């Protein structure tokens, strides 16, 4: 099953700055070869369910290996069975509506 997730991994007990931990998780995601888009508060990842969930687990392992005693993760996910859909499709759908005449876009 194909899944698109929004992943936000937050290490606890490591101080105020967590950018090095985020970078470690991002390296794990990049190494997976899965389609992904980092944004200000997380990363969208898409692909086969088992591969995506394995990346989530590896992110946790990498951050714990850096010394984080706790991690809290927010995970949103979506699947479809009626048709194939990718991250870019979802964004393009909304962008096309914004460009349509009468859309009220500025």
C-alpha positions as CSV (number, residue, x, y, z in Angstrom):
1,X,0.0,0.0,0.0
2,X,1.3,3.5,-0.9
3,X,1.3,6.0,1.9
4,X,2.1,9.7,2.2
5,X,3.1,10.8,5.7
6,X,4.0,14.0,7.5
7,X,6.7,13.3,10.1
8,X,7.9,15.5,12.9
9,X,10.5,13.9,15.2
10,X,11.3,16.0,18.3
11,X,14.0,14.8,20.7
12,X,13.5,15.6,24.4
13,X,16.2,16.2,27.0
14,X,18.8,17.5,24.5
15,X,18.5,21.2,25.0
16,X,16.8,23.9,23.1
17,X,18.4,23.4,19.6
18,X,17.5,20.2,17.9
19,X,18.7,21.0,14.4
20,X,21.6,18.4,14.5
21,X,19.0,15.7,15.5
22,X,16.7,16.8,12.7
23,X,19.7,16.7,10.2
24,X,20.5,13.1,11.4
25,X,16.9,12.1,10.7
26,X,16.9,13.9,7.4
27,X,20.0,11.9,6.4
28,X,18.2,8.7,7.2
29,X,15.3,9.8,5.0
30,X,17.6,10.8,2.1
31,X,19.4,7.4,2.3
32,X,16.1,5.6,2.0
33,X,15.6,6.8,-1.6
34,X,12.0,7.6,-0.9
35,X,10.4,10.7,-2.2
36,X,10.4,13.4,0.5
37,X,10.1,17.1,1.1
38,X,11.4,18.7,4.2
39,X,9.5,21.7,5.5
40,X,9.8,24.0,8.5
41,X,8.1,21.7,11.0
42,X,8.7,18.2,9.6
43,X,9.1,16.2,6.4
44,X,6.6,14.6,4.0
45,X,7.6,11.2,2.9
46,X,5.9,8.9,0.4
47,X,6.3,5.3,-0.7
48,X,5.3,1.7,0.1
49,X,3.9,1.5,3.7
50,X,6.6,-0.9,5.1
51,X,9.5,1.2,3.7
52,X,8.1,4.5,5.0
53,X,7.5,3.0,8.4
54,X,11.0,1.5,8.5
55,X,12.4,5.0,7.9
56,X,10.3,6.4,10.8
57,X,11.9,3.7,13.0
58,X,15.4,4.4,11.7
59,X,14.9,8.1,12.5
60,X,14.1,7.2,16.1
61,X,17.1,4.9,16.3
62,X,19.4,7.6,14.9
63,X,18.2,10.3,17.3
64,X,18.4,8.0,20.3
65,X,22.0,7.0,19.2
66,X,22.8,10.7,19.4
67,X,21.9,10.7,23.1
68,X,18.3,11.8,23.1
69,X,16.7,9.9,26.0
70,X,13.1,10.6,24.8
71,X,11.5,11.4,21.5
72,X,8.0,12.6,20.7
73,X,6.8,12.2,17.2
74,X,3.8,13.6,15.4
75,X,2.8,11.5,12.4
76,X,0.0,12.2,10.0
77,X,-0.6,9.7,7.2
78,X,-2.9,9.1,4.3
79,X,-3.6,6.3,1.9
80,X,-6.0,5.9,-1.0
81,X,-7.4,2.8,-2.7
82,X,-9.5,4.6,-5.4
83,X,-6.5,5.9,-7.4
84,X,-2.7,6.5,-7.2
85,X,-1.8,9.8,-5.8
86,X,1.6,11.4,-4.9
87,X,2.6,14.5,-2.9
88,X,3.1,16.6,-6.0
89,X,-0.4,15.7,-7.3
90,X,-2.0,17.0,-4.1
91,X,-0.1,20.3,-4.3
92,X,-0.7,20.7,-8.0
93,X,-4.4,20.2,-7.5
94,X,-4.7,23.1,-5.1
95,X,-2.4,25.3,-7.2
96,X,-4.4,24.8,-10.3
97,X,-7.5,25.9,-8.4
98,X,-5.7,29.0,-7.2
99,X,-4.7,29.9,-10.8
100,X,-8.2,29.4,-12.2
101,X,-10.2,32.4,-13.3
102,X,-12.5,33.6,-10.5
103,X,-10.5,31.8,-7.8
104,X,-9.8,35.0,-5.9
105,X,-6.1,34.4,-6.0
106,X,-3.9,37.4,-5.5
